[in-house]
Amino acid sequence: GIWLPIEAIANQRAILMGHHPTLIVLYFWHTTCHGCWAKFPLLRELMDHFKGVLTVITVTNEPTGKVDRFFQNRPELKALALPAITGDSVLSAAFPHQYLSHVVWLTNQGFVQAVTHAEYLNACNIAQAFNGQVQPFKIKRDYARLDILKPLLVWNEASGYRPGPDSIAYQAMLPYLDGLVGTSYQGKYSGGLRATLLNVPLLNLYRFAWYPLPDFDYQFIVPDSLRHLFFKPDSLYYDDWIVRNGSGMEIADPITSDLESLRTAARSLLSKYYPYKVKQDTIPMETFCITGQYRKPSGAAIDLQRAAWQFNKKSRFPIDVVSPSTLFVQNLPTDDQLKQPLLFAAWLQSQGLQFEKKWIKTPVCYFITN
């Protein structure tokens, strides 16, 4: 394994000297990465569950002042009191990465056990790591340096070749490209426009081509036999799933200034590779309409209205906050509670909230096999 002297970061904000857990997890994040800090409650839960044998240390290269201002605006995250390193340069150099979050699993002797995505942080995997059983963990791969401001198929360090001048018009479907960060880009190309999507779910290609499509997974009506192509099954980690089903496209036109023309080209390109028709409609869906009485927030209170959009991203049914006043809750529902209506209803009651189920017309999108 790789040995990292623990003393190397003793002068950072979190002091590892004196920590004697069985497992140390370095969690690299950034204040602009919502998916990164959305995991903070889970990190605290895991540390409490494995108290004394697990330490999770959050690491960012951002200056302390900026991080402090971030936590001032999110008291519920500040109250978690996670160990933190700010203004980091040492650890980022020791464990280089291109995108976040980035998770490094270390023994208390400084030996690297694994480098993974954040999805691997769960109680079962941590228990395995205590026993040295990390072989099944997939190593996070994001080593290629991609300059997304340059067309991939015309000239880029990642492609390593130059098939034509910068002003050619082209359309290309791309397979999953190992080592590249999942990216979506729209910008100028010579005198026209270019759209590049790399290592993204198939649904993202359709979102670009048929913009706008609905925001939430429950708004897509997909045959069971096709669902694994568009949505990650619960049985797979995201990185395993995206390697199997991720794809991309690049469309460039040096003379158009109309983004809709690129979307038209994308629709034509997708129709050649995938036999699915897109049909948009509006249907009634049973919706949780949440109400409650305003209570002065205390401690690490969470603004329910602000959190509702994230609820819908994970839930399998619509959730709407209809109260005329701001509502606060003390904790967030789990993923399981967001997937099962009865569990979600119980969570609402535990927070002192009322709800009513109403049938509300909701935009949906059908994927139909030709």
N, C-alpha and C positions, 0 to 999 in steps of 0.2 A: 504494500500500500504506500500512499504518499504520506510523509510525516510533516506536519506543520507545527513548528514550535509555538506552544500556547503563549509564551512570553512575547511573541511578535506583535500581539494586539493588546498587550497589557496597558499601553498608553492611550487606548481608545476609550470611548465613553463607557462601554461595558467592560468590566475587569474580569477576565477569566481566571486569573490567579485566585486560588481559594475556592473555586468551583470544583466539586468532585463528583459530578453526576456520572452515570454509566454511559450516557449518550448526550452529545452536544449537537444541536441542529442549528446551522447558520441559515437564516432566511433572508435572502436579498430581495429588497423591495424599493419602491419609489412612491412619492406622494401622489404622482399623477396616474399611478397604476391602480385603478379601483379593484381589480381582481386580486391584487396583492394584499391590500389592507382589509379587504373583505374577509380574509382568512384569519385576521387577528383574534377574533373571539374563539375560533377553533384552537389556535395556538395556546391561548390561556387555558382552555379546557383540557388540552392534552398535558400541559405542565402541571395542572392541579391533579389530574388523574395519576400521573407518574411522578408525583412529588418526591424530590430528593434524588431521583435517578435520571431525570430528563431536564435539560435546560435548552430552551429555544431562544436564540439571540437574533433579533432583527438587525439587518445591516443595510445602510444606504450611504451613497456617496454625497448626498445632499448635506448642506451645512446645518449645524444645530439650530440656528435661528429659524430657518425655513421649516424644519421639522416641528419645532415647538409651536409655531404659528398654525401648522396643520392640525396638531392635536388640540390646540385651544378651540378650534372650530368643530372638533369632534370629541367632546368630553367622554362619550361612551367608549371610545378607543383608548383615550388617555387613562381611564380608570382601570384598564386591563393591566397596566404597569408591566408591560413586557420589557425584558432587558433589551437595550438598544445600543447600537454603534452608529454614530453619524459622522459625516465627513470622512468616510472610509476611503482609503486608497490601497492599503496593504492587502486586505482580503480579496478585493476585486481583482487585484493583480495575481494573487495566488489561485483564484478560482474564476478565470475569465469566462464571460458569457455575453451573449448578444441581446437577450430579452429576459424579461422578468415575468413571474417570480422565478427564483433560482434557489435550489435547496441543496445544501451540503450536509451530509451525515458524518459526524466525527466521533471517534472514541475519546475518552477522557485523556488518552495518551497522545492525541493529535493525529491518529491514523484515519484516513478517509475510507469510510465504508461504502458510500454511494453518493452520486450526484443526480438529482431527480427534479421532476416537476413537483409543484406543491400538492398535486392530487394524491401523491403517495403518503402524505402526512395523515395517517389515521392510526387508531389504537392498535389495530392488528399488525400493521407494518412496523410500528415502533416496538412491539413485543418481539417480532422477528429479529429486529436489529439488535436487541439486547442479547439474543442468542447467536449473533453473527450470521443470521440467515438472510442476507440481502441479495443473494444471487439472482432471484427472480426480478429484482428492480431493474427497469429499463433505464439506461444511462441517458441523461438529457443531452441532446446533440443540437447545438446551434453555433457551430464553429465558423461557418462561411461568412465572410464580410460582403454584404450586398449593399451597393449604393443604389437605392431605389429611385434616385433622381435621374439615373441613366437607364435607358431601355435594356431589358435583360437580353433580348434576342439580337440587338444591334451591337451593343458593346457593354460589357460589364466584367469585372474581375471574377464574378461567380461563374460566368459562362466561359470566359477565357478565349473567346474567338469573336471575329467581326465579320459576319456574313454579308454585310452590305452597308451602303452609306446611311447616315443618320436620317435621311429624308424619305426612306421607303415606307410604303403603306403595307401593313401585314396584319394577319389575325392568326393566333396560334393557341391551341389547347395544350396545357402542360400537365405532365404527371406530377406526383409528389416528388419533390427534389430534396434529397436527404441533406440535412445540415443547414438549411435555410429557414429563416424566421418566417412564420405565417404573416403575410403582408397584403394590404389593400391600398392601392395608390391611384389617384387621378390627378393629372397635371398636364403641363405643356409638353409638346413634342414637336420639335422644329417649329413650323408655323401653325401647327394644329394641336391635337390632343392625343393623350395616351392613357389607357387604363391597364393596370397590372395587378393581378391577384395571384398570390403564390401560397401554396400549402394551406389552403382554406377548405372548410367543408363545402360540399356541393351546393348546399343551400345558399351560401354566400354568393356563388356565381349567379344563381337565379335571382337573388336579391338585387344584384347589380343590373342584370339584364331586364328584369321586369319591375324595376323601381317605380313606386314604392310597394313593397310587400309588407304584411303584418309584422309586428315586433316580436310576438311571443310564440313559443313552440305550440301551445295548445290551439293556436289559430290556423295550424296547418293540418289538413286532412290528407293523410298519406296512407296507402295500402300497407298492411303489416309487413308484407314481403319486401317493401322498399324502404321502410322506415329507418333501417340501420344505415342506409346511404346518406340520409339527411340529418339524422339525430344520433348522438352517441348513446349506445346501449348502456344501461347501468352496470353491466358486467365487465366493461372495458374502461381502462384509463384513457384519457383524452389522447395522449401521445400514441398509444397503441392503435386507437381508432383512426386518427388522422393519417398515420402512415399507410393504413390499409385503404382509406377512402378519400383522403385529401387530394385535391387537384388544383388547377389554376388556369389562367388564361392571360394573354397579353394582346391587346388590340391597339394599333397605332395608325393614325391618319394625319399626314403632315399638312392637309389643307382645310380640314374642318375645324370650326370653333363651336360646334354644337354637340354637347355631350350625348344628346338623344341619338345621334347617328352611331355613336359607339355602342349604345345599348341595343340598337337595332342589329348591329353586326354581332353582338354577343348572343342575342336571341337566335340568330341564324346559325351561329357556330354551335351553340348548345344543342339545337335541334338535329344537327348532324351526328352528334356523339351520344345523346341520351334520348330515349324514346318516350319522353314525358311531356304532356301538355299541361299548361298552367291555366287554371280557371279561378277567378276571384269572385266572391259572392259575400252576402251578409246573411247570417243565420242567428236565431235566438240561442243564447248560451246561458246556463244557470250561473249566476254571478254572486259572489259574496259581497254584499254592500255593507260596509263597516261604519258604525256610528258609535258615539260615546260622548261622555261629558268631559269638558275641559278640566284638567287638573294641573296645578302648577308643577312643572317638572322638578324632580329631585334626583340628585346624584347623576349617574350616567344615563340620563333619559334619552330615548331615541325618537326622533320626529317620524311618526308613522307615515305621514304623507310623502316624505322624502324617501322612505324605505319601500313604499308600495310598488314602485317600478321594478325594483330588484325582486320583490316577492313574485311578481308576474313572470319574470325571466325564468324562475325555477319551478313555478307551480304548474299544475295540470288542469287548472280551472281559473276563470277570471276573478280578479280581486279588485275592488274599487273602494276607496275611502271617500265617503259622501258626507261626513260630518262637516258642519259649517265652521267649526273651530279646530284649531290645531290639536292633535292628539299625540300623546307620548306613551311609549311602552318602555319597560325595563330590560327586556331581552328580545331577541329575534327568534322566529320559529325555525326549527330544524328543516333540513331538506325533506325528511320523511313527513313532517307535518304539512309541508307545502304540496306534497304529492297526494295526500289522503284527506278528503274533505272532513271526515269525522275528527281526525287528529287536529286539523287546522281550526275547526270550530272549538275544540277543547282548549287550544292555545289562546284563542280570542277571549274565551271566558276567564282564563287564568290571568289575563291582562285587564280584566274589568271592562271589556268592550262588548258592545252589542252588535248584532249583524242581522241582516235579512237576506234571504236568497230570492233573487229576482231574475226573470228571464229577460235578458237585454240583447238587442240585436248587435252582433259583433262581426267585424270583417274577418273573413277566412279565406284561405287559399287552398285549392285542391290540386294535387299532383295526380294526373291520370295517365296511365300507360296507353300509348297509341295503339 
